[in-house]
Amino acid sequence: MTQATIAAVQVTAFRYPIQNCATERTSGHTFDCTGATSSRARLHVTIRATDGSCGTYVGGTDVMLPQVEKAAQLLIGMPWHAREPFYATARRLLQKHDRMGVGLLDSALWDLAGKRAGMSVAEMLGGARATLPAYASTWMGGPGGGLQVPQDYVDFALECRELGYRGFKMHGWGVDDVDREIATVLALGKAIGHSMALMSDPMCSINGFGDTLRLAKACDAAGFYWLEDPMSDGGQAATAYRAIREKCATPLMIGECVRGLEANASVVLAGASDFVRADPDFDMGITGTMKLAHFAEAIGLDVELHAPGPAQRACMAALRNSKFYEVSMVGPGRGLFAGGYYACGYSDALDDVSADGTVPVPAGAGLGVQYDMDFIRGYAFADLKVAA
């Protein structure tokens, strides 16, 4: 019997509107803003095999498009199940780049494999969890919306707690204003206490070590669960983070801006982070994410998955050392960051968490979701096809 191989890869880039959010022009940060409209670009990937089977995935951003095209050329002619050879070859071909485009193709390959097997990707990974505890991860703060001052974050955290969320992560204002960050951290600690896990993510906006240390000590005082990517180093300054860990009790979460298995492992082994961070879009797909997860398990650490999506849910279902599913970006204005393009009831909207603070793991074949192609085509701005 002839083995089916990959015959074609189709990629559609689309940009859809997000209501009640605005994007600051120079920084690119998007913040909760009543009445404003922002937008987000995503890529819809379809991989077709010679026997007609296909896998699909939506993720990433338009800046990944050249890497997706380059990596897709490698797939043509490969056996449909050759995820590990594809991972190894793409890793080598794009070794002078960040390899982010590979993740979308890998996740589509997993969807293809699951559909061919009649199993969910979660089942293929050995997943046992049907639901996942979630935390609310906010938009940035900014003018004209529901997250302008520290008390706004407190009010929104209380609202999220009422919705059922187990944790709450603040993204501050995206500027080097450590006093305002500290005020918000302390206000959240006072109002929320230990009724939710609290996290702070300045998104690499604090410019100095001294101010970062002040923020970390405020997180200590407020009982925060973690402090994430605080410094403007992009998660690269292992020496500084190791020093902060020695002086403060709050665990550090470093790695969102560090790409792939070896680089993330090096950051952790250098003593810079208490958690391992992984993202199927950023870290070479579900294949790369599970490699990072197994590294974390081997050294006794938790792996926390960045951002929401069906690939993240499938991976987390198979991990015992992953505590929280991130529902991002959310705010009082209900701007929908990850949505509009599903046609199956799947949702990462703020209000769609269950009363017990969990989200379901899709149970259908593959990644278990269907996409609204009318929506995607209606907002499309670029198409590419790679075929034999």
Salt bridges, closest charged atoms under 4 A:
ASP51 OD2 - ARG116 NH1 2.53
ASP62 OD2 - ARG15 NH2 3.06
GLU84 OE2 - LYS291 NZ 3.24
ASP111 OD2 - LYS115 NZ 2.75
GLU159 OE2 - ARG334 NH1 2.74
ASP177 OD2 - ARG180 NE 3.09
ASP179 OD1 - ARG214 NH2 2.69
ASP201 OD2 - LYS169 NZ 3.65
ASP201 OD2 - HIS171 NE2 3.05
ASP211 OD1 - ARG214 NH1 3.18
GLU228 OE1 - LYS169 NZ 2.84
GLU228 OE2 - ARG277 NH2 2.93
GLU256 OE2 - HIS306 NE2 3.07
GLU262 OE2 - ARG91 NH2 2.96
ASP274 OD1 - ARG245 NH2 2.86
ASP279 OD2 - HIS306 ND1 2.55
ASP281 OD2 - ARG42 NH1 3.82
GLU297 OE2 - ARG320 NE 3.25
GLU326 OE2 - LYS169 NZ 2.97
GLU326 OE1 - ARG277 NH2 3.51
ASP348 OD1 - ARG313 NH2 2.76
ASP351 OD1 - ARG334 NH2 2.87
